Amino acid sequence: MLRVAVVGSGPSGVYTAQALVQQTAVPDVRVDVLDRLPCPYGLVRYGVAPDHEKIKSLQQNLRAVLEDERIGFLGNVEVGARGLTPARLLELYHAVVYCVGAARDRRLGVPGEELAGSFSATDFVSWYSAHPDAVADGFGLAGRSAVVIGAGNVAVDVARILARGPDGLRATDVPQGALTALEASRVRQVHMVGRRGPGQAKFTTKELRELGALPGARIRVEPADLALDPSFADPAGLAPANRRNVEVVRGWAAAAPVPAGARSLTLRFFLRPVELLGEDGRVTAVRFERTEPDGDGGVRGTGRFEEIEAQLVLRAVGYRGVPLPGLPFDDARGTVPHTAGRVLRQGVPSPGEYVAGWIKRGPMGVIGSNRPCAKETVTSLLADAEGLAGRAVAPDPLTALRDLGHEPVAWPGWLAIETAEAALGRSLGRGRVKIADWAGLRAAARPDAA
């Protein structure tokens, strides 16, 4: 038997486990999927906006994989804590595949970024997704104006949640605390700002179009911003996806003025943040430098500046991998060095250690991109299987984890959490509502812990 640990239960981890049990080259493979959280699915549970029900339904596909009898789920197990180092894992399993994603957001690196009211979009997403590490409160929803810095799908998501109001969220699994705060929100002006033009933005057309369908909110674009983008006048040279984005934005350029008091979402382009301004330690505005195309696909500063009022600033300028103690890490790339998924230590493949997902290739691609990435890693692992299977490992990893002080939550424990969340929703007159704190999750899982 070949025993494999997959660290991380998001899409890359689940696809890795699936590839391992569906192959035929090694007939007897058993996989334990470990996760720091008591809940599976990674960013599908904790990163997809609550009003994106179609994408969230991917959980059912991931669930089907994790219910395979050859795969075990062990949540509430943190690698790097209580003596569970990468070296110790290799004493428990023949091979370990790290699918730990890219958990840290990128910084703006501008003065004032630490002012109260300035957050990463990651923090905001974690809050409305009920991540147990999320801040319980503190987002500046009492102010009237919010600025979202970034032009990717995460920026679109957080801008949409701010601008749409709570009506469309009551039927989702958004935690009650976040829903209550959004119901009381005084934010009426949301600005989503990118440093380049719409022809270079990273958001997908489907996400972009959703902004134009927000109930009770008006969307607008500054025509002066669009005039700076050569591709706006002639998008023929753009890739099809970017061309569609330009066409959508063009339709908003002639939008009617927003009535006083109505919620608005304004898309701004060719503005680079240079400073967050504040008063009494709290953010009050963002100062931007106007940029312009440099002729090589980038932008350059013009020396002209403008300020946008903001009591809440959310930066959505990308993710970055986090070093895992005991594993090599390429700080410049934010990934674990590897070749075809094999972890490299001082340039040499480390027997039994592998990576897949964002910690392998960086934060790029969509959910489906994890399938071929996982397949490549599993192909490498299977090529090494004969040498790996001959090594002695612990007969019972679960007992070893408990001996180290971990309290693993197995699949029945996760099902108990689901049951508790359904009961919580019924008590609130809603559908299923996520439990948003560590204590609540562990208490719900404990009767059926591993």
N, C-alpha and C positions, 0 to 999 in steps of 0.2 A: 504494500500500500504506500502511495505517495501522499504525505500530508502537507498541505499548503495553507498558510495563513495569508489572507488578503486584508490589509489594514485600510479601512475606509469602506463605507457601504453606500456611497453615492453611485452614480451611473458607471464611472470607470471601474470601481470595485466590483459592482454586480456583474458588469459585462465580462470582467476578468474571470470571476467565479464561473459564469456561464460557459465561457470558452474552455475552461479547464475540465468541466464535467461532460461537455458535449463532444470532446475530441475522442478519437479511438486509438491513438498511438500508445497511450499508457492506460491500460484497462481499469485500474483501480486507483482512483484519485478521490481524496476527501478534502474538503475545503472548509475552513472556519473563516467567516467574515467578521473581523473585529472592528468596533467603532467606539470612539470616545463617548458618544452619546448613547442613551438607552434606546434611541429610535433610529431606524434605518432610513435610507434614501438620500442622505446628504443634501445637496442643493435643490433637489426636486422637492423636498419637504421644507427646507429652510432658505431657499433662494428664489423660488418661483413665486411671483406675486399671487396673492390669494384670489384675485379675480381672473386668473388665467387657468380656468378649470381644465381646458383641453390638455395643456402641458402637464398640469398636476396629475392628470389621469395616467400619466406614464408610471406612476407608483404601482399601478396594477400589474404592469409588465415586469417591473423589478420585483414585485411581491412573488410572482409566479416562479421566478428564478430562485429566490431565497427559500421557497417552500420545497425545493428539491431535497430529497432525503440524503443526498450526498453533500449537501451544503448546510452548515450550521451558522446561525447568527449569534454573536456574542457582543452585546452592547455594554456600555458602561465600563469599557476597558480602555485605558489610555496608555498607549505606548510612550515610554519616557517617564512614567510615574510608577512608584512602588516597585522599583527594580526591574520593570519590564522594558529592558533595553533591546535594541536590535540584536545584540549578541545573545541575549537570553532567549529571544524569539527563535533564533536558529538552533537552540537546544531543545525547543519544543516542536519545531516543524522542520521538514526537509527543505522547504523554500518559503520565502516571505515576499509578497508583492505589495509595495507601498503605493496606495492610491489616495493620498492625503490632500490632494487638491492644492489650491493657492488661497490661503485663509486671510492674508493681510491685504489691505487696500494700499494703493499708491498715494503718496502725499503730493500736495501742490508745491511745497517748498517755498511758500511766500510768507511775508510778515503777517501776523494776525491770525494765522491758522489755528492757534490754540485758544482763541477767544471763545467764551461761552456762546453757544448757538451755532458753532461750527462743528460739523460731524462728517464722518465718512458715510457715503451711501450704504456701505456694508452694514454700518450700525443701524441705519434706518430700516433696511431690509430685514435684518435680524429681529428688530423690534416688532414689525408688523407680521413677521413669520413665526413668532413665538419661540425663537431660539433661547434656550435657558441661560446663555451667557449675555443676552442683550440687556442694555440699560432699561430699567423699569420705567423711567420717566425722564424728563429733561429736554425733550425736543421742543423747539420754540414755536409751538403751534398757536401761541397767543398773539404773535405778531401778524401783520397783514401781508408781508411779502417774503417769499422764499426764492432763493437762487440755487439751481442745480447746475453744477459745473461738470460738463461732459456731454458727449454726443453719441453714446452707445446705448444698448438696450437696457442696461441698468439705470442709466439716467432717465430714459423714457419711462421705465417702470415707476421710479420714485416720483417723477413729475406727475405721472398720471394719478397715482394714489393721492398725492397732495391736492390735485385739482378736481378730482371727481366728486369729492364729498363721500359721506359714509353710506349713502342709500344702497349702492350696489355691492357693499361689503357685508351687509348683515347676513346674507345667505351663504357666505363663505366660512372657512374655518379660522378666520382672523381672530386672534385672542381678544377676549372681552376688554382688557385694559386698553389695547390699541384702538379698538372700535370706539370705546367711550371717548378717548382723547380726540380721535378724528371727528366724532360727532360735535365736539365742543370747539373744534379748530376755527380760528379766526383768519386763517390764511385765505386771501382772496386773489393775490397776484403770485403766479409762479413763473419764473424765468428759467428756461433751459438754455445754457450758453456753451457754445463750442468755439474752439480757437481757429478752426478751419471752416470751409463752406459746406453747404448741404451735399455737394457732389463728392465730398471726401468723408462724410460722417459714417460712423460704424453701425448705426442702428439699422434694423431690418425694416423693410417696407411694411410688413404686416404689423409690427409694433408701432410704427409711425402712424399708420392709418387709424389705429385705435384712439389716438389723441384727438382726432377730428370728430369722434363719435361720443365724446364724454358728455353725459347728461348734465345740463345746467352749467356748463363751462364753455367759454368761447376761446378759440385758438387764433393766434395772429402771428405774423412774421413781419419783421422790419424790411420793407423794400430796399432800403439803403444797404442793408447787409447783403442781400441777394445780388445787388448790382456789382458787388466786388468779385463775384464768382464767375469766371469765364464759362464754366460748364453750365451755369444757369441759363445763359443766353443760347448756348449750343451744346446740349448734353449728348450729342451723337457719339462723341469719343469715349464716353464713360462705360464702365461695365454695366450690364443690364440692371443689376440690383441698385447701383448708385443712380442710374438714369431714372428708375422708378421713384426713388426717393426725391429726386429733383422735381419730378412731375407732381408728386403729392404736395411738396412745399409750395410749388408755384400756385397751386389752387388756393392756398391760404394767404397768399400775398395781398390779395384784394379784399380780404375779409372786412366786414363792417366794424366800426369802432365798438369797443366793449362798453355796454351801459354801466353807469356808475353803480358800484356795489356788487356787480356780478363777478363770479369767479372767472379768471382769465389765465391762459397759458400762452406765454410768449416765447417763441423760438428765436434765439439770437445767434449770430454767426460772426466769425472773424473778430473775436474778442478773447484776449488772453489775460487771465487773472494775474495781477501783480501785487495785490495787497488786500487783506480784509481789514476794514475800518471798524472801530469800535468806540464805545463810550461806557465808562464804568465797568470795564472788563467784559462787555457783551458786544457781539457783532451788530453793526448797524447798516453796513453797506459793503459792497465789493467794488474795488477799483480795477478796471480793465484797461489794457492797452489795445487800441485798434490794430489788427493785423491786416496783411494783404498777401495775396499769392506771390511766391518768390519765383515762379516760373519753372520750378523743379518738383512740384507736387507738395511743397511745404509752404510755410508762411514766414513772414518777417514782420518785425514791429515797425510801426509808423511814427512813434513818438506822440501820438494823439491818445488821450485818455478820456474815459467816462466812468461814472459811478452808477451802480444800480442798488437801490435800497434793499436791505435784507435783514430780517431778524432771525432767519434760519438759512444756513448755507450747507449744502450737501455736495461733497466732492465725489464724482463717479468717473475717475480717470484711470481705472484698471485695477487688477488684482496682482498679487505677488506671492510666490511660495514662501513658506516659513521653514527655517532649518529644523530638522528633527534630531535631537541629541543622539549621537552615535552613528548618524549617517553622513556621508560627505555631502557637501552643498556648494553649488556654484552661485556665489552671492551676486555676481553681475547679471546672471540670467534668472535667478530666483528658482532654480531647478536642481534636482539631483543629477550629477553627471552620469551618463549611461551610454551604452551602445546597444541599439535594438532592444532596449528595456533592461539590459543587464547593468546593475549598479557598478560603477567604476570606483575603485579605491586606488588612488595614486596612479590612475591610468590603466589599471588592470581589473578585469571583471572579478567581482567578489562572489564566490560560489554561494548560490542559494538566495541571493538578494536581487530584487527586481523592482521596477517602477512602472506605473501606467497612469494615464490621465494628465492633469495639469502640472503635477509635480515632475512629470517626465518631459512634457513638451512646452510648458508654459501656458498661461491662461488664454487660449485661443480656440476657436471652433465652437460648434454647437454641441448639444447633448449627443447627437448621433456620431460626432467625431470620435467619441470614446470607444466605439466598437472596433474600428480598424487599429486604433492605438493599443487596445487590450489584446487583440489578436496577435499583433506583432510581438508583444511581450510574452504571451503564452507560448508562441512558437519557439522563442528563445528558451523558455523554461523547459519545454518538452524535449528540446534538443539536448538539454543538460540532465534530463531526468535519470538516466542510468547511473550517473555519478552521484546524484543527490540522494537517490533512494537507498543507497548502500550505507548511508550514515545513520548511526543510532540516534533516536530522538525520544523524548518523554512519551511513555505509553498513554498518558492521559493529560493533554494540555489543560483541560478545564480544572482538574485538581491542582495543577501547578500554578495556574492563575489565582486560584483561591488561596493557595499557600503564600503567594506574594502579597495578599491583602486586597485583591480585586473582588468585586461582587458582580460577576457577569450577569447581564440580563439576556436570557435566551429568547427564542421566538415566542414561546408562550407568554413571557413577560411583556413583549411588545404588543401582543394581542390584547393583553390586559390593559395596556395604556390606551389602545384604540377603544376598548369598551368604556373606559373611564372618560375619555374625551366625548364619546357619544352621550354619556349620561350628563356630562357637564353642559353640553349643548341643549339637551332637553330641559335641564333646570333653568336655562336662560331663555327658553322659548325660541331657540335657534336650532340649526343643524349641528353637526359635529363641530366642536370648538377646541382648539389646541390648548393643552396644558403648557404654560409658559415658564415654569420654574423647575429647577433641579429637584427640589424636595417633592413637589407634586408628581413629577415623572417617576422618581424612584419609589414613592409610596404606592403609586398605581401599579408598578411592575412587580413589587416585592413578593406578593403572594405566589407569583409564577416565575420568580427569578430562577436562573439556571441551578 
